Amino acid sequence: GDGKKPCTCSNARADMGSWVYDVHTDEKLMKYIHKLRAEDKLNDRILKALQSDDQTYVLYALRNGESLESIGEGLDRALVGQESSSPIGSLDLPFGGCDCDEDQMLGYSWTNVVHDSTLLDHLFQLYFAWVHPVYTLFSEGHFVESYRGYKHQHCSSLLVNALCALACHYHTPSEDDEVDYNQLGIQFAEAFHASFEPGDKSMTSIQATAVMFLVGIARGSGLRASAYLRLASDNIAEISSSAVIELPSHHVLEKYGRFVAWRMALPRVIGDVEASSQALPHILSLLILYDYSIVHLLRPLLDLEGFPSMPVEEVAWTHAQHALFLLEHYYRAQYTCRHQTVLQMFAMSSICGLIARFFPTKSTKDSGVKDGPDAIALGFEILQESNISFPVAGAIQELLRREVVGSSVKLPLGHPLASPRSSHLTYSYGDLMDVCTRPSYRQPFWGVREKFDKELAEDWYRQSPEYGFKSPESESVAE
């Protein structure tokens, strides 16, 4: 009470002004005290859980009206068999040791394709190890927080199904597999399609749509996949507050300078991979794609009429050779090309085709330098490795073969690319259109050339030496 007026309780008689106890009151009081102490310990246990990673389970259970005793038992079960093997932590941590499946335990699941938390954890490992470092479409930390907390701010069923569909392509087949990952990937994609709403402009929907673009091109369905990319791009542009500024075509030098400045500003641990015994695959991909970006930027100038292309050829050739060097001696040597991204497949095939077309021979005995046949052979080999899980690699091989046919490169008899029967009859025009949305992986550079300033050549003479290009009169390594 308040120290002045006696309290009343179930054991106190209403007509008495002081405490009067029934028989066995002492024993009942002791039991009541023990019960209160147990409840205090349980409350303390739950409060500590709310301050830790167990909060997901506690909050969910409280919202569903579970008793404190039931919540405590659930927390005790969570201590059994806990382990974390995923780069993003064990996503089913609060529910370990439960005999019922996750859907029954939670009443909600991000995906209905599978409920095996170990399998999902494996797919998340694959995605965040191989895809996310290259295609950072969303925040890993925000995704994990929403996934574990059953919040829809940074996670959705669409996004989970999409990333799992893509992750299935990165699983290395084994005789011990109890799951057909090819079929599982199809099921995840079908689950995405079943709940996909094109009018949904939420950020997770846009991110999931972008992931499905990667799924589509991984399967060699670029034409259909491009619809996802276009939808994601249109939706993000619609909600973006920043306007897109188009740079005039004569600013090629400025773009080149920005690329070079970015590369020079990289920390040594990232930029100097040749001094590292084992650089991470996504770091190598980053540097390979940097070289490809330079080549891609300069490509429209290589056969531009009236343009002094020799200095540009030297720079393009140097970056193309360095990209192949990183791929062969670092990426492939350490990781194979089994898990390389589809973007890297297209980039390297484009570089190999460019060398075959513009630099078919070499003027040096350096075995590290690739001429046309060397580049084409390497391109074919790396695509063969990727073809294990990425059907698109087979179609890109055919596109590379056609690139050889249109060049001056002569492959030795018996080479897999020398005969059109090796793959030509397997892929129709429609198949190749589906892969690239055009019958070749070459970009439509004619559209870029049309936008070039008429004074581009004159400006190049005057400005290019400031960016490290040799004067047009200098001899090129391509000669």
WOFEN-V763704 format. One record per residue. N is the residue number from 1. OMEGA is omega in whole degrees, 0 to 359 (999 if undefined). Layout:
BEGIN
n:N omega:OMEGA
n:N omega:OMEGA
END
This chain:
BEGIN
n:1 omega:181
n:2 omega:180
n:3 omega:181
n:4 omega:183
n:5 omega:181
n:6 omega:177
n:7 omega:172
n:8 omega:178
n:9 omega:184
n:10 omega:182
n:11 omega:180
n:12 omega:181
n:13 omega:187
n:14 omega:184
n:15 omega:180
n:16 omega:180
n:17 omega:180
n:18 omega:182
n:19 omega:174
n:20 omega:186
n:21 omega:174
n:22 omega:177
n:23 omega:180
n:24 omega:180
n:25 omega:180
n:26 omega:181
n:27 omega:179
n:28 omega:180
n:29 omega:179
n:30 omega:178
n:31 omega:180
n:32 omega:178
n:33 omega:178
n:34 omega:180
n:35 omega:179
n:36 omega:179
n:37 omega:179
n:38 omega:179
n:39 omega:177
n:40 omega:179
n:41 omega:180
n:42 omega:178
n:43 omega:179
n:44 omega:178
n:45 omega:182
n:46 omega:178
n:47 omega:177
n:48 omega:179
n:49 omega:179
n:50 omega:179
n:51 omega:183
n:52 omega:181
n:53 omega:179
n:54 omega:187
n:55 omega:181
n:56 omega:181
n:57 omega:183
n:58 omega:181
n:59 omega:179
n:60 omega:181
n:61 omega:178
n:62 omega:179
n:63 omega:181
n:64 omega:173
n:65 omega:179
n:66 omega:179
n:67 omega:178
n:68 omega:179
n:69 omega:180
n:70 omega:178
n:71 omega:178
n:72 omega:178
n:73 omega:178
n:74 omega:178
n:75 omega:178
n:76 omega:179
n:77 omega:182
n:78 omega:180
n:79 omega:184
n:80 omega:172
n:81 omega:179
n:82 omega:172
n:83 omega:181
n:84 omega:181
n:85 omega:183
n:86 omega:175
n:87 omega:181
n:88 omega:178
n:89 omega:180
n:90 omega:187
n:91 omega:180
n:92 omega:186
n:93 omega:185
n:94 omega:188
n:95 omega:181
n:96 omega:176
n:97 omega:181
n:98 omega:181
n:99 omega:180
n:100 omega:180
n:101 omega:188
n:102 omega:182
n:103 omega:179
n:104 omega:183
n:105 omega:187
n:106 omega:186
n:107 omega:180
n:108 omega:177
n:109 omega:180
n:110 omega:179
n:111 omega:178
n:112 omega:181
n:113 omega:176
n:114 omega:177
n:115 omega:178
n:116 omega:184
n:117 omega:179
n:118 omega:179
n:119 omega:178
n:120 omega:179
n:121 omega:178
n:122 omega:180
n:123 omega:177
n:124 omega:177
n:125 omega:181
n:126 omega:182
n:127 omega:185
n:128 omega:177
n:129 omega:189
n:130 omega:186
n:131 omega:188
n:132 omega:180
n:133 omega:181
n:134 omega:178
n:135 omega:182
n:136 omega:185
n:137 omega:180
n:138 omega:180
n:139 omega:179
n:140 omega:181
n:141 omega:179
n:142 omega:179
n:143 omega:181
n:144 omega:180
n:145 omega:180
n:146 omega:180
n:147 omega:183
n:148 omega:182
n:149 omega:181
n:150 omega:177
n:151 omega:184
n:152 omega:181
n:153 omega:183
n:154 omega:180
n:155 omega:177
n:156 omega:177
n:157 omega:177
n:158 omega:183
n:159 omega:180
n:160 omega:180
n:161 omega:181
n:162 omega:183
n:163 omega:176
n:164 omega:177
n:165 omega:179
n:166 omega:182
n:167 omega:180
n:168 omega:179
n:169 omega:183
n:170 omega:177
n:171 omega:177
n:172 omega:183
n:173 omega:180
n:174 omega:177
n:175 omega:181
n:176 omega:181
n:177 omega:174
n:178 omega:183
n:179 omega:172
n:180 omega:187
n:181 omega:175
n:182 omega:179
n:183 omega:179
n:184 omega:178
n:185 omega:177
n:186 omega:180
n:187 omega:177
n:188 omega:179
n:189 omega:178
n:190 omega:177
n:191 omega:176
n:192 omega:183
n:193 omega:184
n:194 omega:184
n:195 omega:184
n:196 omega:176
n:197 omega:182
n:198 omega:181
n:199 omega:180
n:200 omega:182
n:201 omega:175
n:202 omega:184
n:203 omega:180
n:204 omega:177
n:205 omega:177
n:206 omega:179
n:207 omega:179
n:208 omega:178
n:209 omega:178
n:210 omega:177
n:211 omega:180
n:212 omega:172
n:213 omega:178
n:214 omega:177
n:215 omega:182
n:216 omega:181
n:217 omega:177
n:218 omega:181
n:219 omega:180
n:220 omega:181
n:221 omega:184
n:222 omega:182
n:223 omega:178
n:224 omega:181
n:225 omega:181
n:226 omega:177
n:227 omega:177
n:228 omega:181
n:229 omega:180
n:230 omega:180
n:231 omega:179
n:232 omega:181
n:233 omega:180
n:234 omega:182
n:235 omega:180
n:236 omega:177
n:237 omega:181
n:238 omega:182
n:239 omega:181
n:240 omega:181
n:241 omega:183
n:242 omega:180
n:243 omega:179
n:244 omega:181
n:245 omega:179
n:246 omega:179
n:247 omega:176
n:248 omega:185
n:249 omega:182
n:250 omega:177
n:251 omega:178
n:252 omega:181
n:253 omega:180
n:254 omega:178
n:255 omega:178
n:256 omega:179
n:257 omega:178
n:258 omega:177
n:259 omega:182
n:260 omega:180
n:261 omega:178
n:262 omega:182
n:263 omega:182
n:264 omega:182
n:265 omega:180
n:266 omega:175
n:267 omega:184
n:268 omega:182
n:269 omega:178
n:270 omega:187
n:271 omega:184
n:272 omega:183
n:273 omega:181
n:274 omega:176
n:275 omega:182
n:276 omega:180
n:277 omega:181
n:278 omega:177
n:279 omega:180
n:280 omega:185
n:281 omega:182
n:282 omega:175
n:283 omega:177
n:284 omega:178
n:285 omega:179
n:286 omega:182
n:287 omega:176
n:288 omega:181
n:289 omega:173
n:290 omega:179
n:291 omega:179
n:292 omega:181
n:293 omega:177
n:294 omega:179
n:295 omega:182
n:296 omega:179
n:297 omega:185
n:298 omega:185
n:299 omega:181
n:300 omega:182
n:301 omega:188
n:302 omega:180
n:303 omega:178
n:304 omega:183
n:305 omega:178
n:306 omega:181
n:307 omega:179
n:308 omega:192
n:309 omega:187
n:310 omega:178
n:311 omega:179
n:312 omega:179
n:313 omega:181
n:314 omega:180
n:315 omega:180
n:316 omega:179
n:317 omega:181
n:318 omega:181
n:319 omega:177
n:320 omega:179
n:321 omega:181
n:322 omega:177
n:323 omega:178
n:324 omega:178
n:325 omega:179
n:326 omega:181
n:327 omega:187
n:328 omega:189
n:329 omega:181
n:330 omega:184
n:331 omega:183
n:332 omega:182
n:333 omega:184
n:334 omega:188
n:335 omega:193
n:336 omega:179
n:337 omega:180
n:338 omega:185
n:339 omega:181
n:340 omega:182
n:341 omega:179
n:342 omega:177
n:343 omega:179
n:344 omega:177
n:345 omega:180
n:346 omega:182
n:347 omega:183
n:348 omega:177
n:349 omega:178
n:350 omega:179
n:351 omega:179
n:352 omega:178
n:353 omega:179
n:354 omega:179
n:355 omega:180
n:356 omega:184
n:357 omega:187
n:358 omega:183
n:359 omega:186
n:360 omega:179
n:361 omega:178
n:362 omega:183
n:363 omega:180
n:364 omega:178
n:365 omega:180
n:366 omega:182
n:367 omega:180
n:368 omega:179
n:369 omega:182
n:370 omega:169
n:371 omega:183
n:372 omega:180
n:373 omega:179
n:374 omega:182
n:375 omega:180
n:376 omega:179
n:377 omega:179
n:378 omega:179
n:379 omega:180
n:380 omega:182
n:381 omega:182
n:382 omega:177
n:383 omega:177
n:384 omega:178
n:385 omega:182
n:386 omega:185
n:387 omega:180
n:388 omega:183
n:389 omega:182
n:390 omega:180
n:391 omega:181
n:392 omega:182
n:393 omega:179
n:394 omega:179
n:395 omega:178
n:396 omega:175
n:397 omega:180
n:398 omega:177
n:399 omega:178
n:400 omega:178
n:401 omega:179
n:402 omega:176
n:403 omega:179
n:404 omega:180
n:405 omega:181
n:406 omega:181
n:407 omega:180
n:408 omega:182
n:409 omega:176
n:410 omega:179
n:411 omega:180
n:412 omega:178
n:413 omega:181
n:414 omega:178
n:415 omega:183
n:416 omega:181
n:417 omega:184
n:418 omega:183
n:419 omega:178
n:420 omega:180
n:421 omega:183
n:422 omega:180
n:423 omega:187
n:424 omega:184
n:425 omega:183
n:426 omega:187
n:427 omega:178
n:428 omega:176
n:429 omega:179
n:430 omega:179
n:431 omega:182
n:432 omega:175
n:433 omega:181
n:434 omega:181
n:435 omega:189
n:436 omega:187
n:437 omega:174
n:438 omega:185
n:439 omega:179
n:440 omega:176
n:441 omega:175
n:442 omega:177
n:443 omega:180
n:444 omega:186
n:445 omega:179
n:446 omega:179
n:447 omega:178
n:448 omega:183
n:449 omega:180
n:450 omega:182
n:451 omega:181
n:452 omega:177
n:453 omega:181
n:454 omega:180
n:455 omega:184
n:456 omega:182
n:457 omega:180
n:458 omega:178
n:459 omega:182
n:460 omega:177
n:461 omega:187
n:462 omega:190
n:463 omega:190
n:464 omega:179
n:465 omega:179
n:466 omega:182
n:467 omega:175
n:468 omega:177
n:469 omega:176
n:470 omega:177
n:471 omega:183
n:472 omega:181
n:473 omega:183
n:474 omega:179
n:475 omega:181
n:476 omega:177
n:477 omega:181
n:478 omega:181
n:479 omega:999
END
